[in-house]
Amino acid sequence: MNRVVLIAFMMALTIVTEAQNQTVLQEELLCKTWLMEKYQEADGKIYLPPAEIKNEYLKYNCDGTMESIEGGLLLKGKWILDESKGTITVTQNANKDYPAKIVTRIILLTEKELVVEGIDAGGDRLILYLRPKK
């Protein structure tokens, strides 16, 4: 009986450790500077970013801080990955023209691609296709 309990405990510990490793892996994958490659609006059409925002970026630092250039403005804040919900929550209070809290849902995260879904300023669904800066 004790042997069964010990084996069950060891299996549970392995599962928890693997889940923690997966979270660390996803956080490590996020920790880079991302550039927008294209975006999809609520109508389903995919567009290339306009020339004036081509150099804008989103940078997730591994210490939980972030920065981005949006509309020519530098935004700084903090980010949290919620593995269970598949979301990234960014908070910032440096610029009153932007929301203090932005939640995006991760659709795809790999070494070479980040696809997130969120709500744009007009309240419409927007999907961003991002690639790491080289």
N, C-alpha and C positions, 0 to 999 in steps of 0.2 A: 504494500500500500504506500509506504513512504517513498519507494522507488518511483511509483507512478506520479506522485505529487511532485517529486524532484524533477522528473522528466518534463512534466507539464509546465513547471515553473521555468525551466531552462528554455523550452520552446517559446513561452510567452516573452521571456527576456530577449531572445533572438529576434522576435517579431518587432518588439519595441525598438531595439537597437537599429534594425533595418529601416524602420520608419523614420527614426531620427537621422540616420545617414542620408536618406532620400531628401529630407528637408534641407540638410546642410548642402547637399548636391545642388538642389534647386536654388538655394540662396547664392551659392558660388556661381552658378550659371548666370544669375541676374546681375552679379557684381561686375558691371562694365558699362561703357558708354554706348548707347543705342541711338541709331539714326533711323528716321522714317524712310522706308523704301516705297510704300504705297499705303493707301487707306481705302476703306469701304464704307460708304454711307448707308443709311437705313434703306435706301432704294435698291441696294444690292450691287450697285455699280462700283467698280474699283477705279481709283484715280491715282495719278502720280502727284507727289507734293509740288506745289507751286515753287518757282525759283526762289522767291523771297523767304521761304522757310526751309530750303534745302539743307542749310547748315545748322538748323536747330537740333538739339539733342536732349536725351534723357539719360542721366547717369545715376546708377545705383551703386553706392559705395558699400563695402562689406561691413562697415561699422554702423550701418543702419541709417546713414544720412544720404541725401540725394540732392541733385541739382539738375536744373533743366533750363534751356533757353526756349521760351515760348513767346511768340509775338515780339521778338527782340528784347524781351525782359529776362533777366536772370532770376530764377526762383530757387530757393533753397528750403529744405525741410527734412523730414524723416520718413522712412518707409518701413512697412512691416509686411511680411509674407504670411498669409494664413493658408497653410497647406491643406487643411481640412475643407476649406471653402474654395481653394484655388484662386485666391484674390491677393492683390497687392493694394495696400492702403497707404496713401501718401498724405502727410499733413504738412501744411506750411502756413505761416502767418506773416510772412514778410511783405506780401503784396495783397492789398485789399481788393484788387480787381479780379483776383482768381479765387476759386473756392478754397476754404481752409482745409477741407478733407476731400480727397478724390479716391474712389474705389474702382479698380479695374479688375476684370476677370481674365485669368490666363487661359488662352485657348491652346497655345503651343509654346513650349520653351525648350530650345535646344542650344547647343554651343553657338550655332550660326543664325538662329532666328528666334524672335519673340513676337508672338501675336497676342494682342490683348483687346478686350472689348470693354467699352465704357460709354458714358453719355456725354455728348458734346454740349457746348454752351447753350444751344437751342433746345436741349432736352431730347435729342434724337440719338439713337444707337449709332456707335461709330466703332469700327474695327481698325486697329493700327497694325501694320506689318513692319516690324523693325529688324534691323540687322546691326551687328556690332561694328563700331568704328574701328578701322584698321590702323 
